[in-house]
Amino acid sequence: MSTDSSSNSDPAAKDLPDDLGGVAGLLDIDLVETGPERVTATMPVTAKHHQPFGVLHGGVSVVLAETVASIGAYLAAPEGHTAVGMEVNANHVRSVQKGRVAAVATPLHTGRTTHVWSVKIHHEGEKLICVSRCTLAIVQRESDSSS
């Protein structure tokens, strides 16, 4: 995972895991830029990302959108807090069969208990394929009691 956290110059900046794991790992989502005001990630579009008719599955676009919005909200949340998804919607405006897509998330609202992030997904830096809005709850992180 290559990240550019230059937009977050806070010396107490939150760390992200080296490997996103889970569904982000299964879909080969790569972080490009991370910060509390903007998160960018890319993802290939291959047969494993398709719906049955050979184009990018809308649910995969939603996973990409919620991933970048969740990371941004986590980075923008107060210390000791994290972000969890509450609602996500997406408008799929163009289909894609192959190549690479890039998602850019920016905050629309960063409140004390909720954040709303806008995500735009483009195919190979050109055509808009999806626009999404994610609402996230900002909650206190549970301490790891297994240590």
N, C-alpha and C positions, 0 to 999 in steps of 0.2 A: 504494500500500500504506500503510494507516494502522496504526501500531503504538503501543501504550502500553507502554513498557518501564519503567514506574514500579516494577514489582516487582523490577527489577534496578538498584539504586542504585549499583553498583560503578562508580567512575570509569573503570576499565579494561574496561568491558563490551564484549563483542564486537559488531561491526557486522554487520547483515544486508544483503543486496543490496536495492536499491530495487525491483527486479522479480524475483520468484521464478523466472520463465521456465519453460522446459521443460513438463512435464505439468501442473504447478501453474498455469501461465499459461493453458494450453489449457482447463483446467477452471474458470478464473475463481476460484481460491482466493484469499481476501483475509485477511491476518493482522490480527487485532484487538488481541491482547495477546501480548507475547513476554517471556519471562524464563526463568531456569534452573529455576523451580519450577512454572511453568504457562504453557502456550501455548494461545491460542484463535484459531481461524480460522473463517470462514464461506464458504459456497459455494452458488450458486444451483442449483436442480434444474430443468433444462430438458430438452428432447428430446435434446440432445447428451450428456446425462448418463444417458440411459436404456439399459436392455438391450432386447432385441427385443420385449418384452411391455409396454412403456410405463411402467416404474417404474425408479427409481434403480438403476443397475448396482452390484452388490456390489463389483466391482473398483474402481469410482470411490470408494466409501466407504473402501476400503482405501488408496487413494492419498491421500485426505484425512487418514486416520489416520496413515499413515507420514510424511506431510509435517509435521504438527504435532509428532509424537514426535521426528523427526530434528532439527527446529529446537530443541526443548527440550534434547535431549541435546547438541547442538553448543554451546548457550549454557552448559550446565552442565559441559562438558568443560574440562580444564585448558588454559591458553594454549598455542597451537601444536598443538592436537589438534582433530579433527573427529569426527563420528559417521557411521557407515554401517550401513545395515540388515542384520541377520542373519536375523531371523525376524519374521513378522507373522501374527497370526491375527485373525479377526473373526467375531462372531456377529451376524447380521442378524436383528433381532427384529421389525421392522415395515417395511412398504414405504412409499415416498413417490413421488408422481407429479409434484409441482410445489412451488414455494415456495423456502425457504432452509433449509439445515442449518448447524449450528454444531458444531464439534469442540473439545473441551477435553482437553488432554493434561497429565497430572501424573506425576511420577516415582514408581515403586514401589521402584526400586533404582538407586543411582548409584555404581557401583564404579569402580575404577581402569581396568579394561579393558572393562567392559560396563555398559550401562544397560538397565533395563526400564521402559517407560512404559505407563501405562493411558490409553486414549482412549475417551471417550464422545461419541457423536454424537447430537444431538437435532434434531428437526424444528421449526423456528420457535420454539425455546426451550421446547418442551413435551415431546412424546413422545420417549422414547428409541427410536432406530431401529437403532443399532449400538453394540456395545462391542468394543473391540479391545485387543490387547496387542502391543507392539512391543519386540523385543530389538535393541539396537544395539551395534556394536563401537566402542570409543573408540580411534582410531588417530592416530598422528602425521601432521600435514598435510605433504604434499609441497611443497617450495618451488617457486615458479613460475620455471622456468629459461628461459622464453621472453622474459623482459624484458631 
